[in-house]
């Protein structure tokens, strides 16, 4: 079965959001929909605001939009967008 490797850009709602706490929430939400986070990066945006870049794995038979929808309903997340999608075969 194939696996989708998905790179997400997650924008926090404000500067005061603790990114470590947000990472924990994102990891739990992605696990709830059957995915797995493999790595995080922080990307400076402007005026001290940083976006989280999450590298995730999701079974290919699942729709990738379930991750975006789950994250957009997460406290502390302003928006989430898929910025890269690749197929990997195990």
ABEGO torsion letter per residue (X at the ends): XBBBBBBBBBBBABAABBAAAAAAAAAAAAAAAGBBBABBBBBBABGGBBBBBBBBBBBAABBAAAAAAAAAABBGBABBBBABBBBBBX
